[in-house]
Amino acid sequence: MDDHDAVAIVGLGHLGEAILRGLLDAGVARTALSGSTRSADDAERLSATYGVRVSADAREVVGGAGVVVLVVPPGAVAATLERVTPVLRPDAVVVSLAAGVSLARLGALLPSGTSVVRAMTNTAVGVREGMSCLSADARLGVGERARVQALFDLLGATLWVGEDAQPAATAIAGSGPAFLYHQASAMSDAALGQGLDADAVRTLVTQTLFGAAALMRGSADTPAALVEAVATPGGTTRAALDELDGADVPLAVRRAVGAAADRARLASGVEADPTELLPAALARWGRLPVTKVQLAADGAWEHPLVLEPGAEGAGSIGGAGGAVRLLDEWLDAQGEDVAVEVFFADRVFLGARTRDREFLHGVAAAVWDGRWRSLAAAPEYWRLPDGTALLSAAAPDTLEVGVVDAWKSVGSAVIWRTGETTGSPGKTGRAAADFGRLTAELREPQRTPVAVEAAWSVPIGHWIGMNVAAAEYRLDVHELDGVVRAFLGRGGVA
């Protein structure tokens, strides 16, 4: 590697040091590598450990580098670039690993024409098994792109992605190793509890994960296919997988990836698609408009209070303040124990049972004055005054399917409760039998429409309902099955 390809790593923390270690292991000459850290003591220690030039002043190492790898916190990017820009070579490529700092922002902080790449990787680069995701705009030259590609290829696998894919890439490549360490820790604890000694456990868990990864890398099969290949019916693996499915581990992983991606979007100032924040069963209905709010005292729906967005004429109360006053008058007359439901085009409804006036005020006012316009906005408005969200991605405590008449239940039956193992929606047991019986009964022309209602008891009693009748007098069984699967976190089509 000549001076043209000399690499300066600005920020030798855990990740920066892992990059340095991986490049040295790949055979890059020590004279071609340098780095900086904020502490003079750390600089001296790292220089002695790796035999490369390390300084407490980034300017001293950046000036001679053809590639500058920026591994500093997002909040330190602007100050760092301001400090090193005067000594930056005109032909240098700046590669930033600061999560959330966009290419546009980096370009604005650097001299015009500077080649910039945004990257995300993980600490496995230290053993040259990292996963690096790179992004650049169309102005990056072919030669510069090749230089960066060659650098990261030394550290593992490299993938170029559009910048809008960086949040998702961050969730997998950046946070993914921690998911696996978390799983390894749980497996280790469980093995210790089974009486194995610590040394044996470490060997068993480490080699098992390594072997599984190697097999997946070399196989054309999907991970799901590899699972099925070893999950013999009635065997030990199937028993273990049933426990994981019963605890909704796949759903928890999806939520973890979503949370990491949302945090990455927040850091970069990119708004998440509101429908991405909806539970799986609701995702494709995000554009449904709010059509009404109805409230019933003691859960009795015979004479509900109905509020419609922007209603005019008789019954109009004009404005959010008027909605709150009317609601308070109704509560004073009817009592504090109230069921409230928000409807979206008579296709979906969200409900809760509460005595919290502040919550009821917020819902009624948001719908009445037009702030809450569609289901996609539910994550913002369907939450308690302390910020606790009521839209749950967890499996419900109960799942009911029933016939409704003017949205009053007249024949529901519980087909699932927390802790039950279900499949399509049920593989065995009462849930499957109930589902089969219900789908047969509900095909009867006179029994329509049909709704699925998923209910949770924490933090308060609340529910999500969905009409699954494709048309009057006809139940769409495939739609029903898809909705149930989605509510239970089993990859439904809803």
C-alpha positions, 0 to 999 in steps of 0.5 A: 500500500503506497502513500496514495492508499495510506489510511488514517483512522480518526477515533480509535475506540472499540470499533476504530481499534477493531478496524486497525487490528483487522487491517494489520491482520490482513497484511497492510503495512504498519507504515501505511496505517495511522490513527488518532485518539483523544487521550495522549496516554491512549495514543502511547498505549495503542502505538506500542501495542500495534506498532503504528503511528497514533496521535492525540491530534487527528491533524497529525495523521490525516494530512498524509492519508489517501483514505480518512476513516472517521469513527467518532460519535455523530455529535463530534463529526462537525468539530472533528472535520472542522479541525482536520479540513485544513490538512486534508489532501484534495484527493483524499476519500473521507469515510464516515462511520458516524451513524445518522450523519448523512452524505449531504451533511458530510459534504456540507462540512467538507471542502467542495469536491471532497469524495465522501462515503458513508459506512456502517460496519461492526466489530467483527472487522477485528477478525476480518469477518465484518459486514460493512454497508457502504453508501455514496452519491453519484459524484464518487469517482470509479477510482475512489469507489474501488479504493474504499471497496478494496479497503473494506473487503480486507475486513470481511464482506462489503455491500453497497446500498442506497443511503435510504437503506442505511437505517435498516443496514445499521439495524442488521450489520451494526446491531445484529452482532449484539442480538446474537451475543444476547442469544449466546448469553441466554444459551450459556446461562441455560446450559450452566443451569443444566449442569455443564461447566463454564469451559464446556459451555463456552466451547459448545455455544461458540462452535454451535454459532460458528458452525451454523453461520458457516453452514448458512453461508455455504447453503442456498437454503433459506434460514427457515429451510435450515430450521425445518431440516433439523426440527424433526416432529416430536424431537428435541429441536421442535420442542425447543422451537415451540417454546421460542414461538410460544414466547414470541421470540421471532416477534421480539426480534422483528421489534428489535430490528424495527427499534434499531432502524427507527433510532437510526432514522431519528439520528439521521433526521429521516422520518419513518414511514408512519405505517412502519410503526403500526402492528403487522396486522394493521400495516396495509390499512394505514391510509384508512381515514378516521370516520368516528369515535364512539363512547359507551358507559360501562361498555354498553353500546346501545346509546353511545356518544358518537363524534365524527370528524368536522361534523356540521349541523345538528350535534356539531360542537365546533372545535376541540374545546367544544368536543371536550366540553360535550364529552365532559357533560356526557361523562358527568351524566353517564359515569367515569367507566367508559369504553371508547372506540375509534373507527377507520372506514368501518374496516378497523377499530381501536378500543379501550376501557378507561376512567382516564379523562385526559386520555379521552379528551386527547382522543376526542379532540384529535379526531374532532379537530382533524389532527388525527386523520388516518390509521397511520397516525394512531401511534401518535394519538392512541397512547396514554397521557404519560406517553405509553403506547396502546398499539401493541406488536406483542401477541394479544392476551385473547383473540376473538372471532365473531359476528357483529351487528352494527359493531355490537358483538352477537356471537364471538368465540375466543380462539386463542389465549396467551400461552397457547401454541397456534399455527394456521392459526392453530396446529393442534388443540382447542384453538385449531378446532375452534377456528375450523368450526368458526370458519364453517359456521361463519360462512352462513349467509345470514351471519355477517359481517365478521370481525377479529378482535385482539385484546390486551390487558396491559397497560389498560384493557384495550383492543384492535378490531378488524372486519374480515368480511370481503363483502356482505354475506360472504366471509373471506376465510383467507383474509381471516386466516391472514389477519389472525396470523399477523396478530399472532406474529406468524407472518400473515398477509395482513 
